[in-house]
Amino acid sequence: MKMKNSSIVSLFVVVAALADGCTVSFAPAPVYVPPPQAVVTVGMPDSYVWDGVEFVGVMGDQYMYLGPEGVWLVCDPVRLGRFHGWEGGHPDWRRTAVRNEGRNVRGRSPVRREEGHEDRK
């Protein structure tokens, strides 16, 4: 019995020594992630449309959406992808879009061309 108790105590000491060396502790380093930069513009795009989720407009070749507090922002890839999906089901959306008659974000009025009429000089 003395041998059995001695081997159990020895085994306990060995396991405790191994477990003591296996403890790992670390403090994670703080990671700074800068907030995404929003491109803010003033004014309205040349034309815009409601796509069922939000207003999306076009100024030149730049797609924009109506953000918080009525500010037009440049579309991020997720919004642009969703809009292009909607656009696939509505190929004539430019014909029915609301057109800006005043100054747009570039500071000038959009060129308005009527369908079926050619520009003559």
PyMOL commands that set and color helices and strands:
alter all, ss='L'
color gray80, all
select helices_A, chain A and resi 2-21+68-70+77-89+93-96
alter helices_A, ss='H'
color red, helices_A
select strands_A, chain A and resi 47-50+55-59+62-66+72-74+98-99
alter strands_A, ss='S'
color yellow, strands_A
deselect
rebuild
show_as cartoon
